[in-house]
């Protein structure tokens, strides 16, 4: 989906997902090379006008990585408000951040991104959607640390390093189809 807001200082809402593969000798982070920007990035995209961020990330995951939600475990805090009586509670994002979007055609444009972290020990069961990047790579912590600013934005690198080094004792890995 293209940018909804194109005037200086405006923000588009996005949702993204870091996928950690645990089927090797060490955890590895799955990233794709963004077709337009050329950076190694997490999966995700714009929240469309008729969806919420959780709906956006569920379809972006399938389109960009080939993963079905049922193949993944979602990182969630052990203590969180999971239900209320008269509203829909969504999974808790791992981070919420705003960053400048480096697009020369949209001056002073920002993305406010809600980011989730998923774990899996499986290969994706689906195929990457037509028109999406097929350049996907698994990165170890050392490989993430060695990425240059010309290869990935610093905030992506910092989040990736944090996720790969994190103590999981304060978190649950939950079925994202039921949260």
C-alpha positions as CSV (number, residue, x, y, z in Angstrom):
1,X,0.0,0.0,0.0
2,X,1.4,3.5,-0.8
3,X,1.8,6.2,1.7
4,X,-1.5,7.6,3.0
5,X,0.0,10.8,4.2
6,X,2.3,12.7,1.9
7,X,2.7,16.2,3.3
8,X,5.7,17.2,5.3
9,X,5.7,16.0,9.0
10,X,2.9,13.5,8.5
11,X,3.0,9.9,9.8
12,X,1.8,6.6,8.4
13,X,1.1,3.7,10.7
14,X,3.1,0.5,10.0
15,X,3.4,-2.9,11.6
16,X,6.5,-5.1,11.5
17,X,7.8,-8.4,12.7
18,X,11.2,-9.8,13.6
19,X,11.2,-13.6,13.1
20,X,13.8,-15.6,15.1
21,X,14.6,-19.1,13.8
22,X,15.6,-21.6,16.5
23,X,16.2,-24.7,14.3
24,X,20.0,-24.2,14.1
25,X,23.0,-24.2,16.5
26,X,22.1,-20.7,17.5
27,X,19.1,-18.4,17.1
28,X,19.1,-16.6,13.8
29,X,17.1,-13.6,12.7
30,X,15.3,-13.7,9.3
31,X,15.4,-10.5,7.3
32,X,14.5,-9.6,3.8
33,X,16.2,-7.1,1.4
34,X,13.6,-4.4,0.9
35,X,13.0,-4.0,-2.9
36,X,12.7,-0.2,-2.9
37,X,15.2,0.7,-0.2
38,X,17.8,-2.0,-0.6
39,X,18.2,-2.5,3.2
40,X,17.9,-5.7,5.2
41,X,14.7,-5.2,7.1
42,X,12.2,-7.0,9.3
43,X,8.9,-8.0,7.6
44,X,6.0,-5.6,7.6
45,X,4.2,-2.8,5.9
46,X,1.5,-0.1,6.1
47,X,-1.6,-0.5,8.2
48,X,-4.4,-0.1,5.6
49,X,-7.4,2.1,6.3
50,X,-9.7,-0.9,6.9
51,X,-7.4,-2.8,9.3
52,X,-5.7,-2.6,12.7
53,X,-2.0,-3.2,13.2
54,X,-2.5,-6.9,14.2
55,X,-4.4,-7.6,11.1
56,X,-1.7,-5.8,9.1
57,X,1.1,-7.9,10.4
58,X,-0.7,-11.2,10.0
59,X,-1.2,-10.6,6.3
60,X,2.3,-9.0,5.8
61,X,3.9,-12.1,7.4
62,X,2.3,-14.4,5.0
63,X,2.9,-12.2,1.9
64,X,6.5,-11.3,2.7
65,X,7.8,-14.4,4.5
66,X,5.5,-17.3,3.6
67,X,4.8,-18.0,7.2
68,X,1.3,-18.9,8.4
69,X,0.6,-17.6,12.0
70,X,0.2,-21.3,13.1
71,X,3.9,-21.9,12.4
72,X,5.0,-19.1,14.8
73,X,5.1,-18.4,18.5
74,X,4.6,-14.8,19.5
75,X,6.7,-13.1,22.2
76,X,4.4,-11.7,24.9
77,X,5.0,-10.3,28.4
78,X,4.2,-12.6,31.2
79,X,2.1,-9.9,32.9
80,X,-0.3,-8.1,30.6
81,X,-3.9,-7.1,30.3
82,X,-5.3,-9.9,28.0
83,X,-9.0,-9.2,28.2
84,X,-11.5,-6.5,28.8
85,X,-15.3,-6.7,28.8
86,X,-16.3,-4.5,25.9
87,X,-13.3,-4.1,23.5
88,X,-10.9,-6.2,21.5
89,X,-7.5,-6.6,23.1
90,X,-4.6,-7.1,20.6
91,X,-1.3,-8.8,21.3
92,X,1.3,-6.5,23.0
93,X,3.8,-5.1,20.6
94,X,7.5,-5.6,21.5
95,X,8.1,-2.0,20.6
96,X,6.4,1.1,19.3
97,X,8.6,3.7,17.6
98,X,8.5,6.5,15.1
99,X,11.3,6.9,12.5
100,X,11.9,9.1,9.5
101,X,11.2,7.2,6.3
102,X,14.1,7.7,3.8
103,X,12.1,8.3,0.6
104,X,13.2,11.3,-1.5
105,X,9.7,11.5,-3.1
106,X,8.1,12.2,0.3
107,X,9.9,14.9,2.2
108,X,9.9,14.7,6.0
109,X,7.7,11.6,6.1
110,X,7.5,9.4,9.2
111,X,6.4,5.8,10.0
112,X,5.0,5.0,13.4
113,X,5.8,1.3,13.7
114,X,4.3,-1.3,16.0
115,X,6.8,-4.2,16.1
116,X,6.3,-7.8,17.1
117,X,8.7,-10.6,17.7
118,X,8.0,-14.2,16.6
119,X,9.9,-17.4,17.1
120,X,9.8,-20.6,14.9
121,X,11.8,-23.8,14.3
122,X,10.2,-24.3,10.9
123,X,10.6,-23.4,7.3
124,X,7.7,-21.2,6.0
125,X,4.9,-23.4,4.5
126,X,3.7,-20.8,2.1
127,X,5.2,-19.0,-0.8
128,X,6.2,-15.3,-0.9
129,X,3.6,-13.3,-2.7
130,X,4.2,-12.0,-6.2
131,X,5.9,-8.6,-6.2
132,X,7.5,-9.1,-2.8
133,X,11.2,-9.4,-2.2
134,X,12.5,-12.9,-2.5
135,X,15.9,-12.0,-1.1
136,X,15.7,-13.5,2.4
137,X,18.6,-14.3,4.8
138,X,19.1,-15.7,8.3
139,X,21.5,-13.7,10.4
140,X,23.4,-14.7,13.5
141,X,24.0,-12.2,16.2
142,X,27.6,-11.7,14.9
143,X,26.3,-11.1,11.4
144,X,23.8,-8.6,12.6
145,X,26.5,-6.8,14.6
146,X,28.7,-6.6,11.4
147,X,26.0,-5.1,9.2
148,X,27.0,-1.6,7.9
149,X,24.7,1.4,8.0
150,X,24.5,1.1,4.2
151,X,23.0,-2.4,4.7
152,X,20.4,-1.8,7.4
153,X,19.2,1.1,9.4
154,X,20.8,1.5,12.9
155,X,17.4,1.2,14.7
156,X,16.7,-2.1,13.0
157,X,20.2,-3.4,13.9
158,X,19.7,-2.3,17.6
159,X,16.4,-4.0,17.9
160,X,17.7,-7.1,16.2
161,X,20.7,-7.3,18.6
162,X,18.5,-6.7,21.6
163,X,16.1,-9.5,20.5
164,X,18.9,-12.0,19.9
165,X,20.6,-11.3,23.3
166,X,17.4,-10.9,25.4
167,X,16.7,-12.9,28.5
168,X,13.4,-14.6,27.8
169,X,12.5,-15.4,31.4
170,X,10.1,-12.4,31.5
171,X,8.3,-13.4,28.4
172,X,6.0,-16.1,27.1
173,X,6.0,-17.7,23.7
174,X,2.3,-17.9,22.7
175,X,0.2,-19.2,19.9
176,X,-0.5,-16.0,17.9
177,X,-3.8,-17.5,16.5
178,X,-5.3,-17.5,20.0
179,X,-4.0,-14.3,21.6
